[in-house]
Amino acid sequence: MTEPPVFKGTHTIRIWDKSGAVAASLQTSPNAPAIEATGLHRDGNMLVLTLSHQAQPKPMLENGMPIWAVISAVVDGDTMKVAQMLERSQTIKRGAGKRQN
């Protein structure tokens, strides 16, 4: 997901089969470890991921404090449209990205 210009970041969402169940992770920068989603819910073509304070290998941090995140991802052709909401933030980050193999 390439964020809108005001945020200037790139996030990578990875979705895979983990022993017969869907798993997903979010990587917030090339140098950061991927954070596994602690919750997944599918509603039609929308996948909702949650990352809690217990996310592994470590939770998302803001100013050194763990935060939760809710991410919705919708596939539209070759593009995935994403919205991300972070704890204690009134901003919903929106972006889109192309599938990479």
N, C-alpha and C positions, 0 to 999 in steps of 0.2 A: 504494500500500500504506500503510495507516495502521497504525503500529506499536502494539503493546500499550501500555497506559497507562504502564508503567514506563519506556519509552523516549521517549515523547512526540514522535514525529517522523512526517513523511509523506514517502514516497519515491514517485517516479513511474517506472514501467517502461513504456517505449515499444517496440513491436514493429512492424516495417515491412518491406516488400519493397525491397531495395536491389539493383537491376539483376538481378533474378531470384533472389536469395538472401535468406534471412531475416536481418535485422539487428535488434539490440536495444540499448537504452541504459537507464541508471539515472540519475535525478536525485535527489540526496539532500536538497535543499532548494530552495525557489523561487528563491533567489539564486545557487545553484551551477550551473555548466554541467553538461549531461548528459554522462555518461561512457559511451562505446560499449563494448559487450561485446566482449571479445577472443576468446571462444569461445562456441559455441552447440551444444547437443545436444538432440534431441527423442527422448523415449521415451514412446510412446503419447500421452497428454494432458498429459505433464509436459515443460516446457521448462527446461533447465538452462543458466544463463548463467554465464560466468566473466569476471571483470575482473582483469587482471593488472597488474603494475607498469608495463607498456607501454601501458596503456589511454589513449585519446585523448579529449578534448584534454589531459587530465592524469589520472594515476591517483588512486584514492581515497587519502586521507591519514588517518593517525591520529597525533596528536602530531607532525605535520609530516613523518612518514615514510610512503612509499608502502606500501600493503598490498594484498593480493589479496582478492577476495570470490567466493564461490560462491552463486548464487541459484537456487532451484528455484521454479517457478511452475506451478500446476495450475489450469486453468479448471474451475469447478464451477458450471454454469448461467451467471448473470450476474456471478458473483464469481470473482476470481482469488485463490487462496490462495498465499502466498509464505513461503518460509523463506530466511534470509540468514545465512551464516556468514562471519566476517571473520578474516583472519590474526591470529594471536596472541590470539584471543578464545576462551573456552570457552563463550560464550553463542551460542545460535542465536536470532536475532530472527525471530519469526513474526508475520504479519499478513495482512490481506485487504483487497481493494478492489474497487470496481465499475468496469466499463469506462466510459471517457469518450471521447467522439468529438471 
